[in-house]
Amino acid sequence: MISRKQNQTRQRKLSRLAVGWLGLVIVAALWQLLAVTLHTSVFPTFIASLVAAWKVVTSSALRVDIIPSLERTAVGFLISVIIGITAGMIIGHYEVVRDWTSAVVDFMRSLPTPLLVPIAIVIFGINGRMVVATIVSAAIWPILINTANGTSTIEPTMIDTATTYGLRGRTLFWRVVLPAASPQIFAGLRIALSVSLAVMVVAEMLGGGSGIGYFIANAQQSFNIKGSYGGVIVLGCLGWIFDTLFLSFERRLLSWQRGTLGGSFDV
């Protein structure tokens, strides 16, 4: 049987979900009203843009552009996760490493990602590897910094106690450091996921040759205004799906720290 508290929690979640969808409906209605009022070819109505988005996902663009973009985003994000968490835990745990690398990290993360695209094109050429490399160059920093901060703020007594019980090296990292820093790590992962999607679009627009970013840029250059707006709607839906799936995964994995999660504030 469902307890009264569980029922109230479920009702609050449904209310928040309904309010969120209501806000989306209001934005769509305002978009439609403004487009009808302006009556200009450069700002199509929401309904026309929605129809264009449907044509995008049901045409060859799904295979040629959308799926490659998803693959590049996933690969770039996963590489960033592996490198970011590993390096972040080392930097956060060892103070001497943190002192030696702080200036390098601050410098590298301050570089504007669009400026790195031409360098990536020279190194990798105009292909998917260039897009993946650009994603990694931007998405790695939120993960690394949040992991380092979460690791460095662990109570020393926790580490000392674990060491007393014989936990050292990789065992200490896996069983103590990683779980303790996981809320901040997941906060960085959520930021990095949105950064990966945004950077993927920028890289594909500037020199991808294919992908959803290339599709939007090509539609604009060929004056397919409705198609470009449709691509933007598809991109927004992909971002929403990614974030929803990530939050669901985070809640399940970190249910033991409910209330202190980096993603507990749903937006």
C-alpha positions as MATLAB code, in Angstrom:
seq = 'MISRKQNQTRQRKLSRLAVGWLGLVIVAALWQLLAVTLHTSVFPTFIASLVAAWKVVTSSALRVDIIPSLERTAVGFLISVIIGITAGMIIGHYEVVRDWTSAVVDFMRSLPTPLLVPIAIVIFGINGRMVVATIVSAAIWPILINTANGTSTIEPTMIDTATTYGLRGRTLFWRVVLPAASPQIFAGLRIALSVSLAVMVVAEMLGGGSGIGYFIANAQQSFNIKGSYGGVIVLGCLGWIFDTLFLSFERRLLSWQRGTLGGSFDV';
ca = [
       0.000    0.000    0.000;
       1.106    3.567   -0.742;
       1.658    5.638    2.389;
       0.250    9.111    2.805;
       3.723   10.666    2.576;
       4.486    8.822   -0.668;
       1.148    9.935   -2.104;
       1.874   13.571   -1.210;
       5.334   13.326   -2.761;
       3.867   11.893   -5.956;
       1.250   14.657   -6.104;
       3.938   17.326   -5.692;
       5.966   15.791   -8.538;
       2.918   15.702  -10.797;
       2.108   19.331   -9.913;
       5.641   20.444  -10.742;
       5.517   18.505  -14.003;
       2.167   20.070  -14.924;
       3.458   23.577  -14.168;
       6.550   22.923  -16.293;
       4.476   21.790  -19.288;
       2.103   24.722  -18.789;
       5.053   27.101  -19.020;
       6.115   25.430  -22.258;
       2.603   25.791  -23.680;
       2.582   29.497  -22.766;
       5.921   30.057  -24.517;
       4.663   28.228  -27.625;
       1.464   30.315  -27.630;
       3.431   33.559  -27.310;
       5.720   32.446  -30.139;
       2.724   31.680  -32.348;
       1.008   34.994  -31.522;
       4.153   37.053  -32.096;
       4.897   35.347  -35.422;
       1.329   35.899  -36.653;
       1.471   39.553  -35.570;
       4.838   40.259  -37.211;
       3.973   38.213  -40.315;
       7.546   38.008  -41.567;
       9.276   35.209  -43.451;
      12.301   35.267  -41.125;
      10.185   34.364  -38.086;
       7.834   31.458  -38.847;
       5.038   30.444  -36.507;
       5.525   27.804  -33.848;
       3.201   25.401  -35.657;
       5.130   25.809  -38.924;
       8.418   25.269  -37.078;
       6.998   22.196  -35.338;
       5.940   20.746  -38.694;
       9.441   21.443  -40.034;
      10.943   19.663  -37.009;
       8.760   16.634  -37.710;
       9.959   16.613  -41.320;
      13.556   16.689  -40.078;
      13.195   13.618  -37.852;
      11.224   11.677  -40.470;
      13.532   12.434  -43.404;
      17.021   11.295  -44.361;
      18.365   13.972  -41.993;
      17.741   11.526  -39.131;
      20.350    9.134  -40.515;
      22.686   11.676  -42.099;
      22.695   14.398  -39.436;
      20.921   13.611  -36.164;
      22.322   10.145  -35.441;
      25.956   11.185  -36.216;
      25.517   14.173  -33.898;
      24.270   11.917  -31.102;
      27.204    9.559  -31.597;
      29.745   12.395  -31.518;
      28.158   13.909  -28.415;
      28.127   10.551  -26.620;
      31.747    9.735  -27.497;
      33.007   13.201  -26.568;
      31.081   13.174  -23.296;
      32.298    9.699  -22.307;
      35.933   10.606  -23.027;
      35.487   13.755  -20.934;
      33.982   11.686  -18.099;
      36.873    9.217  -18.024;
      39.626   11.834  -18.176;
      37.832   14.430  -16.048;
      36.969   12.142  -13.133;
      40.365   10.414  -13.114;
      42.383   13.639  -13.285;
      40.002   15.456  -10.924;
      40.315   12.819   -8.213;
      44.112   12.846   -8.449;
      44.272   16.654   -8.389;
      41.803   16.903   -5.524;
      43.366   14.161   -3.409;
      47.023   15.136   -3.716;
      47.745   18.708   -2.682;
      51.119   18.794   -4.431;
      49.480   17.849   -7.746;
      46.837   20.517   -7.180;
      49.522   23.181   -6.639;
      51.384   22.206   -9.814;
      48.309   22.032  -12.049;
      46.092   24.883  -10.802;
      47.528   27.495  -13.179;
      47.381   25.125  -16.161;
      43.753   24.197  -15.445;
      42.725   27.830  -14.994;
      44.387   28.771  -18.269;
      43.023   25.883  -20.337;
      39.432   26.179  -19.141;
      39.435   29.911  -19.917;
      40.088   29.370  -23.634;
      36.956   30.069  -25.731;
      35.908   26.838  -27.397;
      35.030   28.390  -30.818;
      38.642   29.534  -31.104;
      39.796   25.927  -30.737;
      37.711   24.714  -33.684;
      40.171   25.948  -36.372;
      43.021   24.221  -34.517;
      41.000   21.007  -34.336;
      40.252   21.259  -38.066;
      43.968   21.586  -38.854;
      44.829   18.581  -36.674;
      41.904   16.240  -37.439;
      40.388   17.654  -40.635;
      36.690   18.242  -41.316;
      35.185   15.092  -39.874;
      33.607   13.593  -36.780;
      36.915   13.300  -34.916;
      37.278   17.080  -35.035;
      33.831   17.491  -33.442;
      34.614   14.923  -30.741;
      37.938   16.612  -29.937;
      36.217   19.995  -29.654;
      33.569   18.544  -27.325;
      36.255   17.058  -25.076;
      38.166   20.360  -24.973;
      35.117   22.045  -23.438;
      33.222   19.341  -21.521;
      36.191   18.014  -19.573;
      36.571   21.099  -17.365;
      33.252   21.101  -15.458;
      33.818   17.423  -14.656;
      37.458   17.838  -13.643;
      36.895   20.939  -11.507;
      33.815   19.611   -9.715;
      35.535   16.276   -9.101;
      38.645   17.995   -7.747;
      36.570   20.250   -5.479;
      34.479   17.354   -4.224;
      37.567   15.237   -3.554;
      39.549   17.980   -1.829;
      36.697   18.822    0.582;
      36.323   15.280    1.949;
      36.801   15.191    5.710;
      40.379   14.126    6.532;
      39.048   11.944    9.357;
      37.161    9.870    6.782;
      40.362    9.225    4.835;
      42.303    8.506    8.026;
      39.677    6.046    9.217;
      39.654    4.253    5.870;
      43.453    4.082    5.899;
      43.372    2.644    9.401;
      41.161   -0.166    8.122;
      43.695   -0.942    5.409;
      42.130    0.850    2.443;
      44.807    2.326    0.212;
      45.486    3.119   -3.426;
      42.740    2.266   -5.895;
      40.622    0.616   -3.210;
      40.578    3.854   -1.217;
      39.552    5.841   -4.283;
      36.803    3.428   -5.329;
      35.278    2.739   -1.911;
      35.714    6.052   -0.084;
      36.806    9.010   -2.222;
      34.528    8.417   -5.221;
      31.285    7.878   -3.225;
      31.999   10.876   -0.977;
      32.654   13.194   -3.942;
      29.848   11.791   -6.119;
      27.271   14.603   -5.547;
      29.675   17.239   -6.858;
      30.882   14.927   -9.601;
      27.337   14.486  -10.861;
      26.783   18.253  -10.743;
      29.776   18.615  -13.049;
      28.550   15.786  -15.275;
      25.192   17.482  -15.778;
      26.867   20.743  -16.772;
      29.259   18.893  -19.069;
      26.377   17.110  -20.796;
      24.732   20.400  -21.787;
      28.126   21.822  -22.757;
      28.770   18.776  -24.963;
      25.541   19.324  -26.858;
      26.154   23.055  -27.326;
      29.771   22.632  -28.415;
      28.786   19.847  -30.810;
      26.470   22.268  -32.613;
      29.114   25.010  -32.782;
      31.772   22.620  -34.105;
      29.432   21.200  -36.747;
      28.362   24.683  -37.826;
      31.953   25.841  -38.261;
      33.340   22.744  -39.957;
      31.466   19.540  -39.293;
      30.408   18.581  -42.804;
      27.391   16.778  -41.334;
      25.290   16.732  -38.178;
      22.411   18.733  -36.753;
      24.597   21.845  -36.413;
      25.627   21.564  -40.061;
      21.974   21.027  -41.018;
      20.865   24.221  -39.234;
      23.699   26.296  -40.722;
      23.067   24.913  -44.206;
      19.322   25.612  -43.899;
      20.055   29.216  -42.962;
      22.472   29.689  -45.855;
      19.958   28.243  -48.330;
      17.158   30.456  -46.902;
      15.250   27.433  -45.586;
      14.103   29.428  -42.574;
      11.452   26.958  -41.421;
      13.959   24.127  -41.704;
      16.481   25.965  -39.524;
      13.836   26.633  -36.860;
      12.798   22.998  -37.095;
      16.407   21.956  -36.490;
      16.537   24.208  -33.434;
      13.395   22.573  -32.027;
      14.881   19.119  -32.616;
      18.059   20.228  -30.861;
      16.062   21.541  -27.905;
      14.179   18.249  -27.645;
      17.446   16.308  -27.677;
      18.810   18.467  -24.872;
      15.648   17.934  -22.828;
      15.774   14.161  -23.365;
      19.447   13.996  -22.387;
      18.894   16.014  -19.216;
      15.795   14.018  -18.214;
      17.557   10.686  -18.664;
      20.610   11.931  -16.788;
      18.554   13.136  -13.811;
      16.708    9.826  -13.681;
      20.019    7.942  -13.669;
      21.424   10.266  -11.014;
      18.451    9.821   -8.688;
      18.691    6.049   -8.910;
      22.440    5.871   -8.447;
      22.638    8.443   -5.640;
      19.353    7.713   -3.877;
      21.348    7.185   -0.672;
      22.199   10.912   -0.704;
      18.745   12.197   -1.601;
      18.437   15.879   -0.858;
      22.125   16.644   -1.385;
      22.405   15.830   -5.096;
      23.942   18.240   -7.530;
      20.923   17.760   -9.791;
      18.227   17.951   -7.127;
      17.112   21.319   -8.512;
      15.218   20.375  -11.642;
      15.217   22.951  -14.415;
];
